[in-house]
Amino acid sequence: MGATVVEAILLGTAQDAGVPQAGCDCSNCSRARRDPAQRRFTACLGLVDREAGQSWLVDATPDFREQQHILHQFAADCALAGILLTHAHIGHYPGLLHIGHEAMNAHRLPVYASERMAEFLRGNAPWSQLVEYENIELRSLTSGVESVLSPNLSVVPVSVPHRQEFSDTFAFVARGAQRRLFYCPDIDDWELWEHDLQDFAIGMDVVFVDATFYNANELPQRDMDRIGHPLVMDTAERLMGLDCQVRLVHLNHTSPLFTPGPERELLREYGIEVGRRGEHWVLG
């Protein structure tokens, strides 16, 4: 067998606001303030092609600085070659500011996004300055159309139903020479998707899925109908019995899954685990 070329690394597992979340004193957030080891970065995936000497981030989160550093430590010889964006909610693109004039001052770093997401960035400050100063180069993606990132790695964006205040939403299938993964940190409801989740996941080697809420009572002060995410056990039922690794990501700061307990044990019976920052997988 040849040397490992393409890998994926999980760089964050929390919902957009991370853990601890500002203004929250729930048990998870309080624990994370006392113990930095309990802090959780916003959901993010890294992709690496060691032969090409390149790496990519899926989403530019509020934790961009730390996540880019972890990716660099994981593959020190692989320069950041681009960022793929899922959508325009606060956990998924604000890290782009670190690429700009006041920070990294990158030159034409490719940013892959849907056409609507690209137009959002072009048309709204401060993101438009990144385009004007040529810190980023926007590259439009089309759902279902493969985009080759390197000779050993390609991605296919997949449209998913999710609140579209500013942009539409993509999940991604990443393919190396030997294995495939599916990364879907946000979706409103699996029933609203044009695909059947289990059928879509067949043939994948690793599946990362939205686990924002374990139950519908996690935010009693909020109207959950306006937030919209599938509950974890609904997702687990749909993925039960699949011959692949399933990792839950995008957990809200209120989730009981951040700590060991009966909820995690139940999921293990379904063959499902909570994602851990630093986990990595070989794709080819």
N, C-alpha and C positions, 0 to 999 in steps of 0.2 A: 504494500500500500504506500502511496506517495505521501509526501509531507502535507501537513494541514495547511490549507490555503485560506479558506473563507470561514469566518467565525462570527457568531452573534454573542453579545454580552448585554445582560440586563442592567440598566443604569439607574432605574428608579421604579417604584411600585405604587406610589401614592396618587391620589386624586390631585387635581390642579394646584391646590393650596398647600400640599405637603403635610408633614407631621413634624413638629407641632404647627397648628394653624393659628394665624393671628386672631387674638380675641377669644380663644377657646381654652377652657379649663377642664375639658373632659379628661377621663383617666388616661387615654392614650397620649394626649397633648401634654398633660402634666408630667407623665412619666418621661416623655421625650425631652422636656425642659430640664428635668433632674439628671437625666442620663443621655448624653449625646449619642451613645450607641443605639438608642431607641428612635432616633430621628429617621424619617423616611423621605427620600427625594421623590419628586414628581415623576410619574411614569415616563420612561425613556428607554430606547433600545439603541445599542451601538452595533454597527456592522463593520467587518474588517476583511480586507483582501491583502494578506501578507505578501503574496507574490507581486502584486501591483504596488505595494507600499502605500495603500490608501485606506481611509476609514470614513465612515458616515455616521451621522446621528439621525435617528427618527424622532423628530421634534426638538425644538429649542426651548427648553423649559425654564422656569424661574431659577432652577438649580444648574443652569448651563455651565457655570465656572467649575463646579465640582465634577459634574458629569464629563465634561470635556477632559478634565485632568485624569479621571479614572480611565477613560478610553485611551488616553495617551500612555498611561502606565501599562495598560493591558497590551498595547501594540505601539511601542515607542517609535518604531521605524515606519509607522503608517500615518502619514499626514492627513489631517482633516480635509476631505475632498468634496464634501457637500453635506447638506441637511435636507431631509425629507420631512415635509410638514403634513400632519393629518388634518388640522383645521384651526379655526381662529378663536378658540377659547383660551382663557388666560394661562392655562398650564402648558400650552403647546407651541407658542411662538415668541413670547416676550424675551427669551434668551437671545434672540437675534440682535438685541441692542449691544451685546458684548462683542459682536463682530464689527461694530461701527467705528466711526471716526474718533470717539472718545475712549475707545478700548483697544481691541485687537487690530483695528484698521485693516481688515482683510481686503484683498483685491479680487473682485469677481468670484467670490466663493459661490458655487452653484447652490441654489435653493430650489428644490423640486416641490411643486404644489399644484393643486388644481387651478384651472384658469380663473375661477372666481376668487380663490385664495390669493393668487398672484395679483389680481386687480385690486383686492383689498389692500395689499402691501404697497402697490404703486400709488394708490389714491389717497392714502392716509398717513399723515405725519405721526410719529417720527420715522415710521418704516420707510416712507418714500425717500427719506434722506439716504438710507442705505443703498437704494437704487441709484439716486442722483450722484452720490459720491463713488459709485461703482464698488462698494464693499461687497455687494451680493449681485449675482446674476440669476434672475428668475428663469426657471425652466418649467414650462407647463406640462402637466401630466394629464392623461385621459384614462378614466376608469376602464379597466380591462385590457389596456394596451401596455405591453411589456416595455420597460426602460432598462437599457443595459448600462450599469454603473461602471463595470470593469470587465475584462475578458472572462472573469470567473464568477461574477455576481450580477444578477438582474433582479428587478423588482416589478411587481404588477400592482398598481393601485386598484382598490376595490371600493366603490361607493357604498356607504352605509348610512341609514337614516339616523340623523342626530340634529339637535336644534341648530337652525341655520341662520342665526341672527346676522352673521357677517360673512360666512362662507359655507360651502358644502363640506362634507367630511369623508376622508379616505381611511380605510384600513390598508395594510400592505401584505402581500405575499413576497417573501424574499427567497431566492433560489440560488444555491451553490451548485457545484458539480454533482453532489451526491444527495443532498437533503433540502427540504423546504420548510419554511416556517410561516405562520400566519400571525400577524400582529394587529389586534383590534382593541385599543384602549377605551374607545367610546362608541356606544350605540344606544339608541333609545329603547328598542324592543326587538328581540329576535323575530317576532311575528311580523314586524314591518319590513324586514329585509327580504329582498327578492330571492335569496338563497336559503336553503335549509342548513342550519349550522352544522349538524352532524354530517350531512352529505358533503358540504364544502370542506370540512376538516379531514375527510378521508383522504389518505395519501400525504397529509402533512406529517412532519416529524415532530414539530413543536408548535403548540398553539398558545398564544397569549390573548386572554380575553378580559373584557370589562367586568370588574368585580366591585363597582363603586359601593353598592349597598348589599349587605347581607340580609337585612330585613327592612320592611317598610316603616319601621318606627324609629329609625336612627336620628331623624331630624324632626322631632315633634313640633318645633316652632316654624317649620317650613311647609309649603304646599308641595308635597312630593310629586303631584301630577305635573307640576311645572318644571321638574328637574329631569325626570325620565331616564332611567337606566334599568336593565333587567336585574332582578334579584339573583343573588349568587346561586341559590339552589335550583332556580329555573335553568340557569346556564349549565349547572352540573348534570341535571336530568338529561339535557340535550346532548351532552358530551360523554355520558356514561358508556363505558365499554370500548371506547376508541383505542386503537393501538398507536398511541402517540403520547408525548409528554404534554400535559396541560398545566399552564401557569396562570394564576390569577394576578391581574395588575389593575392599577387605577383604583385602589381601595380608598374610600373616604376616611377621614381622620377618626370617624366614629366606629369603624369596623371592629368587630370582635376578633377578626382573623389576624390582627397584628400581633396577638399574643397566643401562646399555646392554650388549647382548651377543647371542649367537646365539638365546637364548630369545625375546627381544623381536622379533628379525628373523623368526623362524619365525611368530610370531603375526601379524605384518604380512602375511604371505602369506595368512592367513585373513581379513584385513581387520579385525583386532582390535588395539586399543591399550590400554596401561595408563593408567588415569585420572591426571590431573594436577590438583592443588589449584589452584583459580582458573579452571579451564575453565568456560565457561558456554554455554548454549544458549537460543535463543528458542523458546518454545512457542506464542506467539500475540500 
